[in-house]
Amino acid sequence: MITIKCAKCKAKLFRYLKIGKGQVRHLWPDRVAEDFSIRDGNQIKCQCGNIIGKDESKYINLKRSAFTQTGRKFG
């Protein structure tokens, strides 16, 4: 599990099951364990108003400079 936090205010946004190597560029909805984000249409935002990404319905496309991640990747 990894924790995805806002780069501006450090608020927790997602708890996500990351499988495999590589960077986190998008999130698959079935692997999101907890979601603390705010939805505004198809935009994903933090409580502070920072735009984290866009919901593409199939996956959540993340804006790389908008978040940080901590935790352990599996695989």
PEDA-V164246 format. One record per residue. N is the residue number from 1. PSI is psi in radians with two decimals (NA if undefined). NEAR is the number of other C-alpha atoms within 8 Angstrom. D_CENTER is the distance of its C-alpha to the mean C-alpha in whole Angstrom. Layout:
# PEDA-V164246
N,PSI,NEAR,D_CENTER  N,PSI,NEAR,D_CENTER
This chain:
# PEDA-V164246
1,2.41,10,12  2,2.71,12,10  3,2.23,12,8  4,2.18,13,5  5,2.74,12,7  6,2.39,15,9  7,-0.46,9,11  8,-1.00,8,14  9,-0.08,6,14  10,0.34,7,12  11,2.51,8,11  12,2.27,9,9  13,-0.83,12,6  14,2.61,13,5  15,2.14,12,8  16,2.40,13,8  17,1.76,11,11  18,2.16,11,11  19,2.27,7,14  20,3.07,7,16  21,2.94,6,17  22,3.06,4,15  23,2.80,4,12  24,1.89,7,8  25,-0.53,8,9  26,2.80,8,7  27,2.34,12,6  28,2.23,9,10  29,-0.56,8,10  30,-0.23,5,13  31,-0.10,9,11  32,2.03,12,9  33,-0.75,9,11  34,2.46,7,10  35,2.00,8,8  36,0.16,7,9  37,2.94,10,8  38,2.32,8,11  39,2.29,8,12  40,1.57,7,15  41,-2.11,4,16  42,0.09,8,14  43,2.48,11,12  44,2.17,13,9  45,2.80,14,10  46,2.99,13,10  47,-0.52,8,13  48,-0.10,7,15  49,-0.08,6,15  50,2.23,10,12  51,2.07,10,11  52,-0.65,13,7  53,-2.88,11,8  54,2.34,10,10  55,1.98,11,11  56,0.25,8,13  57,-0.80,5,14  58,-0.63,7,14  59,2.96,10,11  60,2.02,13,8  61,2.07,11,9  62,2.58,12,6  63,1.95,10,9  64,-0.69,6,10  65,-0.07,6,12  66,-0.16,12,9  67,2.83,12,7  68,2.84,9,9  69,2.56,8,9  70,2.74,7,11  71,-2.96,7,13  72,2.34,7,15  73,2.53,11,14  74,2.44,8,17  75,NA,5,19
